Amino acid sequence: QSALTQPRSVSGSPGQSVTISCTGTSSDVGGYNYVSWYQQHPGKAPKLMIYDVSKRPSGVPDRFSGSQSGNTASLTISGLQAEDEADYYCCSYGGSWVFGGGTKMTVL
Amino acid sequence: QLQLQESGPGLVKPSETLSLTCTVSGGSIRSSHCYWGWIRQPPGKGLEWIGSINYSGSTYYDPSLKSRLTIFVDTSKNQFSLKLSSVTAADTAVYYCARHETSLRSLVWFPNWFDPWGQGTLVTVSS
């Protein structure tokens, strides 16, 4: 199963909003509401930020939101802060669990 | 607070078997509706799901690794483990364990998202 497609990098200035896309197929992202998003700082373990497309675990700021349209899921970070600079990965079920290639998010 | 910790050799020779254990603390591995998963990350690359297991031994394996992979659980020790045989340099990675949380799907509790994660352990395959 192929990895989900994410942009290699995105950037934004403090206070701005950025959106990271995650494109799959009707056999994974589009076929299930099972998209989750993870934040990973350098040298650290991934941290769950969004599950079930748009649900936020307790403790995750409401600046982070998720959505889906067809075969593409999106993670939006509003009111960017310096600590949001990290790698972000999407994940979906589609016969097995597959991750996106990851997006490096830079705060300018 | 649930915590997971990976343990095992940091260096494995090519063609040998990679063995890792994940110890769960702050909760029971017998928790209802939970699976427990392994994910790896080759140096400088993205995340790859390896496989998941529940307390009764029901497993899901990545198809590309299935022929070399065994995941098993030891409820008495609150641990689950991974064995990957015939390793090559391509298996060099940071290996993470994580709770593979479930959600109800067609009356079945189905693995969905990963939370929390262990800190990860680097395994290098080299002679």
Interface residues (C-beta under 8 A of the other chain):
Chain A: Q1 A3 Y34 S36 Y38 K44 A45 P46 K47 L48 Y51 D52 P57 Y89 C91 Y93 G95 S96 W97 V98 F99 G100 G101 G102
Chain B: G37 I39 G46 L47 E48 W49 S52 Y60 D62 P63 Y96 E101 S103 F110 P111 N112 W113 F114 D115 P116 W117 G118 Q119 G120
